[in-house]
């Protein structure tokens, strides 16, 4: 809704996927990118064209590595330019 209201539906957003620090680093990076790709698919159905997709794995955690924290770290952020 924000992207449509601010007329940023074409190439203004970058999706950044994140994961938890539980498993293998390469696998975590892949899962974080796949997570961001799933969000891109849903946004494209709503007419939003995404500029880029990145998977940063377990970098930039927002919570601890406890069970509840790992769930919070599995996220996709939308960075708008």
Secondary structure, DSSP 4 states (H G I P E B T S, - for coil): -HHHHTT--EEEEEEEE---SSS-HHHHHHHHHHHHHHHHHHHHHTTPEEEEEEE-TTSS-SS-SSHHHHHHHS-EEEEE-
